Amino acid sequence: MDGSPIGASTPRVVEWGLLLELALSRLVRRRIDVGGHRIAYLDRRSFSSRATDALPIVMLHGLGGDKLNWVRYARHLTRRYRTVIPDLPGFGDSSRNPALTHSIDNQADWLAAFLDALGIQRAHVAGNSMGGHVATRFAVRHPERVATLILHAPAGTAGAGPPYDRAGMRHGQHPLEVHSPEDFDTMMRWIFVRPPLLVGPVYRYFAARAVAERPFSEKVFRDIQDRERGNALIEPSLPGLAMPTLVIWGDTDRLLDCGQAGIYERLMPDAKAVVLKRCGHLPMAERPRETARLTRDFLARVAEAARPVAGGAVPEGLIGGA
């Protein structure tokens, strides 16, 4: 097992920038050993405030991403919610074990073990792309542990992709493959309509890290392709998922078809889809303030619906501190 993350040596200017971003978002970096994995994650600096909702929001990144994809989105939520943002095994600063199969089902099991280790029995679960597929499979396997689902361009439906929009790509190239710094630039322009601003040294650091991490990302991509080995499509399970669900998608997503957002509304008992104009594959990173506002409004509606009326009772544990 390779217990050390790729790119762990961080230039000072990048480290300062990360510390500033985390401070503005009221987040701190933590690590925990769970089931043979060393998991790096972000957590709110303090989550004891009486004004905080009882249930945390757990955020799961996509293939080739990491916990930092959620930081600017979380910034608009941490005053009220505890936010827990892990690097899934094999990504970011978490450990990598090439002997393991990183199927969607296995990742859902690893998520359960991670939450157990943190003492989190129930949460709002958010996920982007592959992380959205993991979040939904986790909800299928552990519905009692998921108060709400908040899905940002989720993978897992038959029509979401591939095929991808391959304009400007080499033959056979996956959209997230980064073989060189130039590929990183192409990828950023490919997954965002307006990429987040990253100053020169920070941009070069993340480009180099993406190149170094590409082989393991390719391994995970292969692991999640086999539908017969823990990567079942999610449509058959959606009608049985009763938890309130918010689906956010960009209409300019070139990786996964935003038209799939309507599937969740049609098949789930309580799902709402929002498609953002001129937004790419990572809505929470490209439009953090707007997607966080949608999330707050969604959770407020869920809380309001759970309030007792005329002596009725709130469903236990649905949402606290509203």
Salt bridges, closest charged atoms under 4 A:
GLU15 OE2 - ARG29 NH2 2.35
GLU21 OE2 - ARG72 NH2 2.58
GLU21 OE1 - ARG75 NH2 2.35
ASP33 OD1 - ARG38 NE 2.78
ASP43 OD2 - ARG82 NH2 2.73
ASP53 OD2 - ARG80 NE 2.53
ASP87 OD2 - LYS67 NZ 2.55
ASP93 OD2 - LYS67 NZ 2.98
ASP93 OD1 - ARG209 NH2 2.89
ASP105 OD1 - ARG137 NE 2.93
ASP105 OD2 - ARG141 NH1 3.29
ASP109 OD1 - ARG141 NH2 3.12
ASP116 OD1 - ARG145 NH1 2.90
ASP165 OD2 - ARG254 NE 3.04
GLU177 OE1 - HIS179 NE2 2.96
ASP183 OD1 - ARG170 NH1 3.32
ASP185 OD2 - ARG189 NE 3.12
GLU213 OE2 - ARG96 NH2 3.14
GLU213 OE2 - ARG209 NE 2.77
GLU218 OE2 - ARG214 NH1 3.05
ASP223 OD2 - HIS102 ND1 3.72
ASP223 OD2 - LYS219 NZ 2.61
ASP253 OD2 - HIS281 ND1 2.79
GLU290 OE1 - ARG287 NE 2.85
ASP297 OD2 - ARG293 NH1 3.66
GLU304 OE1 - ARG307 NE 2.81
